[in-house]
Structures are given as C-alpha cells and as structure tokens.
Amino acid sequence: MTAEPWVSVDQMAAHLGVTRDSIYRWIDRKALPAHRVGRLWKFKVSEVDAWVRAGGADEHKDQD
C-alpha cells in the first residue's frame, strides 16, 4: 500500500479551484485540515475532501 502524498498550498488551491488566499483564510477561520511542516503548510487530499463534503468550506458557516 502506498502512502498518500502530502501536497502544497498551490496544489491544494488548484485541486479545489480556489486561490491561495482562500486556502490560508480557511486554515485560519474554518479549520481546514492542514499540517505545518517548518514554514510550509501541507495537506492530505483525502482529509480536505472529507472536510469539504462535511460543509467545512460553506460560506454561511463562518467561525469568526
């Protein structure tokens, strides 16, 4: 079994079809599942896809 690779902010933004700014905003305000590796944020696509399916990116659920 091959381990799921980690992806970058740019790769995750492309996967979701959003901007890098949206990714950073969602990490800060909406608990987007992300892992800090030094200065970089890394993601598992399966974790982010589950978060999206659960409504994590819903604009009506701001957690400010």
PDB file of N, CA, C and O in Angstrom:
ATOM      1  N   MET A   1       0.847  -1.187   0.000  1.00  0.00           N
ATOM      2  CA  MET A   1       0.000   0.000   0.000  1.00  0.00           C
ATOM      3  C   MET A   1       0.888   1.245   0.000  1.00  0.00           C
ATOM      4  O   MET A   1       1.820   1.349   0.797  1.00  0.00           O
ATOM      5  N   THR A   2       0.599   2.166  -0.879  1.00  0.00           N
ATOM      6  CA  THR A   2       1.367   3.397  -0.984  1.00  0.00           C
ATOM      7  C   THR A   2       0.744   4.479  -0.113  1.00  0.00           C
ATOM      8  O   THR A   2      -0.471   4.679  -0.137  1.00  0.00           O
ATOM      9  N   ALA A   3       1.565   5.167   0.646  1.00  0.00           N
ATOM     10  CA  ALA A   3       1.078   6.255   1.498  1.00  0.00           C
ATOM     11  C   ALA A   3       0.620   7.423   0.638  1.00  0.00           C
ATOM     12  O   ALA A   3       1.199   7.712  -0.409  1.00  0.00           O
ATOM     13  N   GLU A   4      -0.426   8.082   1.098  1.00  0.00           N
ATOM     14  CA  GLU A   4      -0.928   9.262   0.385  1.00  0.00           C
ATOM     15  C   GLU A   4       0.114  10.381   0.484  1.00  0.00           C
ATOM     16  O   GLU A   4       0.617  10.666   1.570  1.00  0.00           O
ATOM     17  N   PRO A   5       0.434  11.010  -0.638  1.00  0.00           N
ATOM     18  CA  PRO A   5       1.448  12.075  -0.583  1.00  0.00           C
ATOM     19  C   PRO A   5       0.895  13.357   0.038  1.00  0.00           C
ATOM     20  O   PRO A   5      -0.310  13.609   0.018  1.00  0.00           O
ATOM     21  N   TRP A   6       1.793  14.148   0.580  1.00  0.00           N
ATOM     22  CA  TRP A   6       1.448  15.478   1.069  1.00  0.00           C
ATOM     23  C   TRP A   6       1.445  16.426  -0.120  1.00  0.00           C
ATOM     24  O   TRP A   6       2.266  16.281  -1.025  1.00  0.00           O
ATOM     25  N   VAL A   7       0.540  17.390  -0.133  1.00  0.00           N
ATOM     26  CA  VAL A   7       0.506  18.378  -1.205  1.00  0.00           C
ATOM     27  C   VAL A   7       0.660  19.780  -0.630  1.00  0.00           C
ATOM     28  O   VAL A   7       0.407  20.017   0.551  1.00  0.00           O
ATOM     29  N   SER A   8       1.083  20.706  -1.495  1.00  0.00           N
ATOM     30  CA  SER A   8       1.360  22.089  -1.089  1.00  0.00           C
ATOM     31  C   SER A   8       0.102  22.956  -1.167  1.00  0.00           C
ATOM     32  O   SER A   8      -0.950  22.518  -1.632  1.00  0.00           O
ATOM     33  N   VAL A   9       0.240  24.180  -0.704  1.00  0.00           N
ATOM     34  CA  VAL A   9      -0.854  25.154  -0.802  1.00  0.00           C
ATOM     35  C   VAL A   9      -1.247  25.349  -2.263  1.00  0.00           C
ATOM     36  O   VAL A   9      -2.434  25.361  -2.588  1.00  0.00           O
ATOM     37  N   ASP A  10      -0.256  25.502  -3.148  1.00  0.00           N
ATOM     38  CA  ASP A  10      -0.565  25.694  -4.574  1.00  0.00           C
ATOM     39  C   ASP A  10      -1.320  24.499  -5.150  1.00  0.00           C
ATOM     40  O   ASP A  10      -2.295  24.669  -5.882  1.00  0.00           O
ATOM     41  N   GLN A  11      -0.871  23.299  -4.822  1.00  0.00           N
ATOM     42  CA  GLN A  11      -1.540  22.100  -5.321  1.00  0.00           C
ATOM     43  C   GLN A  11      -2.959  21.975  -4.770  1.00  0.00           C
ATOM     44  O   GLN A  11      -3.874  21.584  -5.494  1.00  0.00           O
ATOM     45  N   MET A  12      -3.144  22.306  -3.493  1.00  0.00           N
ATOM     46  CA  MET A  12      -4.476  22.216  -2.893  1.00  0.00           C
ATOM     47  C   MET A  12      -5.407  23.268  -3.485  1.00  0.00           C
ATOM     48  O   MET A  12      -6.579  22.990  -3.738  1.00  0.00           O
ATOM     49  N   ALA A  13      -4.890  24.476  -3.708  1.00  0.00           N
ATOM     50  CA  ALA A  13      -5.706  25.525  -4.330  1.00  0.00           C
ATOM     51  C   ALA A  13      -6.155  25.083  -5.725  1.00  0.00           C
ATOM     52  O   ALA A  13      -7.312  25.280  -6.096  1.00  0.00           O
ATOM     53  N   ALA A  14      -5.252  24.491  -6.490  1.00  0.00           N
ATOM     54  CA  ALA A  14      -5.604  24.010  -7.827  1.00  0.00           C
ATOM     55  C   ALA A  14      -6.622  22.878  -7.737  1.00  0.00           C
ATOM     56  O   ALA A  14      -7.560  22.831  -8.533  1.00  0.00           O
ATOM     57  N   HIS A  15      -6.454  21.977  -6.790  1.00  0.00           N
ATOM     58  CA  HIS A  15      -7.379  20.852  -6.607  1.00  0.00           C
ATOM     59  C   HIS A  15      -8.796  21.343  -6.323  1.00  0.00           C
ATOM     60  O   HIS A  15      -9.770  20.803  -6.847  1.00  0.00           O
ATOM     61  N   LEU A  16      -8.896  22.375  -5.486  1.00  0.00           N
ATOM     62  CA  LEU A  16     -10.210  22.898  -5.099  1.00  0.00           C
ATOM     63  C   LEU A  16     -10.722  23.989  -6.031  1.00  0.00           C
ATOM     64  O   LEU A  16     -11.893  24.364  -5.969  1.00  0.00           O
ATOM     65  N   GLY A  17      -9.837  24.503  -6.902  1.00  0.00           N
ATOM     66  CA  GLY A  17     -10.248  25.563  -7.823  1.00  0.00           C
ATOM     67  C   GLY A  17     -10.447  26.896  -7.136  1.00  0.00           C
ATOM     68  O   GLY A  17     -11.339  27.665  -7.495  1.00  0.00           O
ATOM     69  N   VAL A  18      -9.610  27.169  -6.140  1.00  0.00           N
ATOM     70  CA  VAL A  18      -9.690  28.430  -5.399  1.00  0.00           C
ATOM     71  C   VAL A  18      -8.304  29.076  -5.373  1.00  0.00           C
ATOM     72  O   VAL A  18      -7.336  28.502  -5.871  1.00  0.00           O
ATOM     73  N   THR A  19      -8.219  30.264  -4.795  1.00  0.00           N
ATOM     74  CA  THR A  19      -6.939  30.964  -4.708  1.00  0.00           C
ATOM     75  C   THR A  19      -6.164  30.522  -3.474  1.00  0.00           C
ATOM     76  O   THR A  19      -6.717  29.937  -2.542  1.00  0.00           O
ATOM     77  N   ARG A  20      -4.862  30.820  -3.495  1.00  0.00           N
ATOM     78  CA  ARG A  20      -4.026  30.574  -2.317  1.00  0.00           C
ATOM     79  C   ARG A  20      -4.574  31.329  -1.112  1.00  0.00           C
ATOM     80  O   ARG A  20      -4.566  30.812   0.005  1.00  0.00           O
ATOM     81  N   ASP A  21      -5.051  32.556  -1.338  1.00  0.00           N
ATOM     82  CA  ASP A  21      -5.605  33.350  -0.239  1.00  0.00           C
ATOM     83  C   ASP A  21      -6.781  32.637   0.421  1.00  0.00           C
ATOM     84  O   ASP A  21      -6.920  32.676   1.644  1.00  0.00           O
ATOM     85  N   SER A  22      -7.627  31.989  -0.374  1.00  0.00           N
ATOM     86  CA  SER A  22      -8.747  31.235   0.196  1.00  0.00           C
ATOM     87  C   SER A  22      -8.249  30.104   1.080  1.00  0.00           C
ATOM     88  O   SER A  22      -8.797  29.869   2.156  1.00  0.00           O
ATOM     89  N   ILE A  23      -7.216  29.405   0.634  1.00  0.00           N
ATOM     90  CA  ILE A  23      -6.651  28.313   1.432  1.00  0.00           C
ATOM     91  C   ILE A  23      -6.168  28.838   2.782  1.00  0.00           C
ATOM     92  O   ILE A  23      -6.503  28.276   3.825  1.00  0.00           O
ATOM     93  N   TYR A  24      -5.386  29.906   2.765  1.00  0.00           N
ATOM     94  CA  TYR A  24      -4.877  30.468   4.030  1.00  0.00           C
ATOM     95  C   TYR A  24      -6.021  30.965   4.919  1.00  0.00           C
ATOM     96  O   TYR A  24      -5.975  30.786   6.136  1.00  0.00           O
ATOM     97  N   ARG A  25      -7.033  31.580   4.333  1.00  0.00           N
ATOM     98  CA  ARG A  25      -8.187  32.070   5.099  1.00  0.00           C
ATOM     99  C   ARG A  25      -8.933  30.891   5.733  1.00  0.00           C
ATOM    100  O   ARG A  25      -9.342  30.965   6.892  1.00  0.00           O
ATOM    101  N   TRP A  26      -9.107  29.812   4.979  1.00  0.00           N
ATOM    102  CA  TRP A  26      -9.815  28.643   5.510  1.00  0.00           C
ATOM    103  C   TRP A  26      -9.016  27.961   6.611  1.00  0.00           C
ATOM    104  O   TRP A  26      -9.608  27.440   7.557  1.00  0.00           O
ATOM    105  N   ILE A  27      -7.696  27.948   6.517  1.00  0.00           N
ATOM    106  CA  ILE A  27      -6.877  27.396   7.605  1.00  0.00           C
ATOM    107  C   ILE A  27      -7.137  28.202   8.873  1.00  0.00           C
ATOM    108  O   ILE A  27      -7.332  27.640   9.950  1.00  0.00           O
ATOM    109  N   ASP A  28      -7.136  29.521   8.731  1.00  0.00           N
ATOM    110  CA  ASP A  28      -7.276  30.420   9.875  1.00  0.00           C
ATOM    111  C   ASP A  28      -8.688  30.445  10.444  1.00  0.00           C
ATOM    112  O   ASP A  28      -8.861  30.405  11.662  1.00  0.00           O
ATOM    113  N   ARG A  29      -9.693  30.510   9.591  1.00  0.00           N
ATOM    114  CA  ARG A  29     -11.070  30.767  10.041  1.00  0.00           C
ATOM    115  C   ARG A  29     -11.984  29.552  10.044  1.00  0.00           C
ATOM    116  O   ARG A  29     -12.982  29.540  10.765  1.00  0.00           O
ATOM    117  N   LYS A  30     -11.671  28.539   9.261  1.00  0.00           N
ATOM    118  CA  LYS A  30     -12.618  27.438   9.103  1.00  0.00           C
ATOM    119  C   LYS A  30     -12.029  26.070   9.404  1.00  0.00           C
ATOM    120  O   LYS A  30     -12.629  25.046   9.074  1.00  0.00           O
ATOM    121  N   ALA A  31     -10.867  26.048  10.025  1.00  0.00           N
ATOM    122  CA  ALA A  31     -10.245  24.792  10.450  1.00  0.00           C
ATOM    123  C   ALA A  31     -10.008  23.829   9.289  1.00  0.00           C
ATOM    124  O   ALA A  31     -10.209  22.623   9.432  1.00  0.00           O
ATOM    125  N   LEU A  32      -9.582  24.353   8.147  1.00  0.00           N
ATOM    126  CA  LEU A  32      -9.187  23.492   7.044  1.00  0.00           C
ATOM    127  C   LEU A  32      -8.098  22.557   7.551  1.00  0.00           C
ATOM    128  O   LEU A  32      -7.115  23.024   8.126  1.00  0.00           O
ATOM    129  N   PRO A  33      -8.245  21.241   7.353  1.00  0.00           N
ATOM    130  CA  PRO A  33      -7.225  20.324   7.867  1.00  0.00           C
ATOM    131  C   PRO A  33      -5.888  20.512   7.150  1.00  0.00           C
ATOM    132  O   PRO A  33      -5.736  20.146   5.985  1.00  0.00           O
ATOM    133  N   ALA A  34      -4.936  21.082   7.859  1.00  0.00           N
ATOM    134  CA  ALA A  34      -3.611  21.382   7.316  1.00  0.00           C
ATOM    135  C   ALA A  34      -2.579  21.087   8.388  1.00  0.00           C
ATOM    136  O   ALA A  34      -2.867  21.133   9.584  1.00  0.00           O
ATOM    137  N   HIS A  35      -1.376  20.786   7.939  1.00  0.00           N
ATOM    138  CA  HIS A  35      -0.302  20.436   8.857  1.00  0.00           C
ATOM    139  C   HIS A  35       0.896  21.321   8.559  1.00  0.00           C
ATOM    140  O   HIS A  35       1.314  21.445   7.407  1.00  0.00           O
ATOM    141  N   ARG A  36       1.439  21.927   9.584  1.00  0.00           N
ATOM    142  CA  ARG A  36       2.593  22.808   9.430  1.00  0.00           C
ATOM    143  C   ARG A  36       3.867  21.977   9.405  1.00  0.00           C
ATOM    144  O   ARG A  36       4.114  21.182  10.312  1.00  0.00           O
ATOM    145  N   VAL A  37       4.664  22.158   8.381  1.00  0.00           N
ATOM    146  CA  VAL A  37       5.958  21.490   8.259  1.00  0.00           C
ATOM    147  C   VAL A  37       6.983  22.601   8.100  1.00  0.00           C
ATOM    148  O   VAL A  37       7.187  23.114   7.000  1.00  0.00           O
ATOM    149  N   GLY A  38       7.625  22.968   9.199  1.00  0.00           N
ATOM    150  CA  GLY A  38       8.502  24.138   9.176  1.00  0.00           C
ATOM    151  C   GLY A  38       7.663  25.377   8.906  1.00  0.00           C
ATOM    152  O   GLY A  38       6.721  25.669   9.643  1.00  0.00           O
ATOM    153  N   ARG A  39       8.004  26.103   7.848  1.00  0.00           N
ATOM    154  CA  ARG A  39       7.241  27.307   7.483  1.00  0.00           C
ATOM    155  C   ARG A  39       6.121  27.001   6.492  1.00  0.00           C
ATOM    156  O   ARG A  39       5.337  27.889   6.157  1.00  0.00           O
ATOM    157  N   LEU A  40       6.036  25.771   6.023  1.00  0.00           N
ATOM    158  CA  LEU A  40       5.102  25.417   4.962  1.00  0.00           C
ATOM    159  C   LEU A  40       3.866  24.717   5.502  1.00  0.00           C
ATOM    160  O   LEU A  40       3.930  24.020   6.515  1.00  0.00           O
ATOM    161  N   TRP A  41       2.746  24.903   4.825  1.00  0.00           N
ATOM    162  CA  TRP A  41       1.530  24.157   5.109  1.00  0.00           C
ATOM    163  C   TRP A  41       1.456  22.998   4.128  1.00  0.00           C
ATOM    164  O   TRP A  41       1.717  23.170   2.937  1.00  0.00           O
ATOM    165  N   LYS A  42       1.103  21.822   4.626  1.00  0.00           N
ATOM    166  CA  LYS A  42       0.936  20.634   3.795  1.00  0.00           C
ATOM    167  C   LYS A  42      -0.427  20.018   4.072  1.00  0.00           C
ATOM    168  O   LYS A  42      -0.993  20.190   5.151  1.00  0.00           O
ATOM    169  N   PHE A  43      -0.941  19.303   3.087  1.00  0.00           N
ATOM    170  CA  PHE A  43      -2.302  18.775   3.138  1.00  0.00           C
ATOM    171  C   PHE A  43      -2.342  17.344   2.640  1.00  0.00           C
ATOM    172  O   PHE A  43      -1.528  16.942   1.809  1.00  0.00           O
ATOM    173  N   LYS A  44      -3.293  16.579   3.151  1.00  0.00           N
ATOM    174  CA  LYS A  44      -3.665  15.287   2.597  1.00  0.00           C
ATOM    175  C   LYS A  44      -4.980  15.531   1.854  1.00  0.00           C
ATOM    176  O   LYS A  44      -5.957  15.999   2.439  1.00  0.00           O
ATOM    177  N   VAL A  45      -4.992  15.210   0.572  1.00  0.00           N
ATOM    178  CA  VAL A  45      -6.179  15.486  -0.249  1.00  0.00           C
ATOM    179  C   VAL A  45      -7.412  14.806   0.344  1.00  0.00           C
ATOM    180  O   VAL A  45      -8.495  15.391   0.342  1.00  0.00           O
ATOM    181  N   SER A  46      -7.266  13.585   0.848  1.00  0.00           N
ATOM    182  CA  SER A  46      -8.416  12.869   1.404  1.00  0.00           C
ATOM    183  C   SER A  46      -9.007  13.602   2.609  1.00  0.00           C
ATOM    184  O   SER A  46     -10.227  13.634   2.770  1.00  0.00           O
ATOM    185  N   GLU A  47      -8.157  14.192   3.457  1.00  0.00           N
ATOM    186  CA  GLU A  47      -8.650  14.940   4.620  1.00  0.00           C
ATOM    187  C   GLU A  47      -9.406  16.183   4.189  1.00  0.00           C
ATOM    188  O   GLU A  47     -10.464  16.496   4.734  1.00  0.00           O
ATOM    189  N   VAL A  48      -8.861  16.891   3.209  1.00  0.00           N
ATOM    190  CA  VAL A  48      -9.500  18.124   2.738  1.00  0.00           C
ATOM    191  C   VAL A  48     -10.803  17.791   2.018  1.00  0.00           C
ATOM    192  O   VAL A  48     -11.796  18.497   2.197  1.00  0.00           O
ATOM    193  N   ASP A  49     -10.824  16.737   1.210  1.00  0.00           N
ATOM    194  CA  ASP A  49     -12.053  16.346   0.521  1.00  0.00           C
ATOM    195  C   ASP A  49     -13.157  15.997   1.524  1.00  0.00           C
ATOM    196  O   ASP A  49     -14.317  16.359   1.323  1.00  0.00           O
ATOM    197  N   ALA A  50     -12.799  15.300   2.592  1.00  0.00           N
ATOM    198  CA  ALA A  50     -13.783  14.966   3.635  1.00  0.00           C
ATOM    199  C   ALA A  50     -14.292  16.233   4.312  1.00  0.00           C
ATOM    200  O   ALA A  50     -15.482  16.344   4.606  1.00  0.00           O
ATOM    201  N   TRP A  51     -13.397  17.194   4.562  1.00  0.00           N
ATOM    202  CA  TRP A  51     -13.770  18.476   5.177  1.00  0.00           C
ATOM    203  C   TRP A  51     -14.747  19.233   4.279  1.00  0.00           C
ATOM    204  O   TRP A  51     -15.724  19.801   4.768  1.00  0.00           O
ATOM    205  N   VAL A  52     -14.490  19.245   2.974  1.00  0.00           N
ATOM    206  CA  VAL A  52     -15.385  19.920   2.029  1.00  0.00           C
ATOM    207  C   VAL A  52     -16.746  19.226   2.026  1.00  0.00           C
ATOM    208  O   VAL A  52     -17.780  19.889   2.102  1.00  0.00           O
ATOM    209  N   ARG A  53     -16.751  17.898   1.937  1.00  0.00           N
ATOM    210  CA  ARG A  53     -18.026  17.155   1.923  1.00  0.00           C
ATOM    211  C   ARG A  53     -18.834  17.390   3.192  1.00  0.00           C
ATOM    212  O   ARG A  53     -20.064  17.369   3.151  1.00  0.00           O
ATOM    213  N   ALA A  54     -18.165  17.612   4.309  1.00  0.00           N
ATOM    214  CA  ALA A  54     -18.844  17.858   5.584  1.00  0.00           C
ATOM    215  C   ALA A  54     -19.327  19.302   5.723  1.00  0.00           C
ATOM    216  O   ALA A  54     -19.916  19.662   6.742  1.00  0.00           O
ATOM    217  N   GLY A  55     -19.081  20.131   4.704  1.00  0.00           N
ATOM    218  CA  GLY A  55     -19.556  21.505   4.734  1.00  0.00           C
ATOM    219  C   GLY A  55     -18.559  22.495   5.289  1.00  0.00           C
ATOM    220  O   GLY A  55     -18.933  23.629   5.589  1.00  0.00           O
ATOM    221  N   GLY A  56     -17.308  22.112   5.436  1.00  0.00           N
ATOM    222  CA  GLY A  56     -16.294  22.995   6.010  1.00  0.00           C
ATOM    223  C   GLY A  56     -16.061  24.262   5.237  1.00  0.00           C
ATOM    224  O   GLY A  56     -15.707  25.288   5.819  1.00  0.00           O
ATOM    225  N   ALA A  57     -16.252  24.213   3.926  1.00  0.00           N
ATOM    226  CA  ALA A  57     -15.996  25.396   3.089  1.00  0.00           C
ATOM    227  C   ALA A  57     -17.249  26.242   2.887  1.00  0.00           C
ATOM    228  O   ALA A  57     -17.220  27.233   2.158  1.00  0.00           O
ATOM    229  N   ASP A  58     -18.342  25.855   3.529  1.00  0.00           N
ATOM    230  CA  ASP A  58     -19.604  26.587   3.374  1.00  0.00           C
ATOM    231  C   ASP A  58     -19.449  28.027   3.844  1.00  0.00           C
ATOM    232  O   ASP A  58     -19.099  28.275   4.997  1.00  0.00           O
ATOM    233  N   GLU A  59     -19.711  28.975   2.947  1.00  0.00           N
ATOM    234  CA  GLU A  59     -19.540  30.399   3.275  1.00  0.00           C
ATOM    235  C   GLU A  59     -20.517  30.873   4.354  1.00  0.00           C
ATOM    236  O   GLU A  59     -20.307  31.937   4.937  1.00  0.00           O
ATOM    237  N   HIS A  60     -21.563  30.124   4.628  1.00  0.00           N
ATOM    238  CA  HIS A  60     -22.547  30.539   5.636  1.00  0.00           C
ATOM    239  C   HIS A  60     -22.203  30.014   7.023  1.00  0.00           C
ATOM    240  O   HIS A  60     -22.968  30.195   7.970  1.00  0.00           O
ATOM    241  N   LYS A  61     -21.048  29.361   7.139  1.00  0.00           N
ATOM    242  CA  LYS A  61     -20.640  28.784   8.429  1.00  0.00           C
ATOM    243  C   LYS A  61     -19.393  29.466   8.957  1.00  0.00           C
ATOM    244  O   LYS A  61     -18.537  28.787   9.525  1.00  0.00           O
ATOM    245  N   ASP A  62     -19.246  30.764   8.801  1.00  0.00           N
ATOM    246  CA  ASP A  62     -18.062  31.473   9.304  1.00  0.00           C
ATOM    247  C   ASP A  62     -17.902  31.235  10.789  1.00  0.00           C
ATOM    248  O   ASP A  62     -18.877  31.214  11.539  1.00  0.00           O
ATOM    249  N   GLN A  63     -16.654  31.054  11.205  1.00  0.00           N
ATOM    250  CA  GLN A  63     -16.349  30.813  12.612  1.00  0.00           C
ATOM    251  C   GLN A  63     -15.612  31.994  13.228  1.00  0.00           C
ATOM    252  O   GLN A  63     -14.865  31.803  14.188  1.00  0.00           O
ATOM    253  N   ASP A  64     -15.790  33.185  12.724  1.00  0.00           N
ATOM    254  CA  ASP A  64     -15.065  34.359  13.236  1.00  0.00           C
ATOM    255  C   ASP A  64     -15.425  34.666  14.649  1.00  0.00           C
ATOM    256  O   ASP A  64     -14.904  35.621  15.226  1.00  0.00           O
TER     257      ASP A  64
END
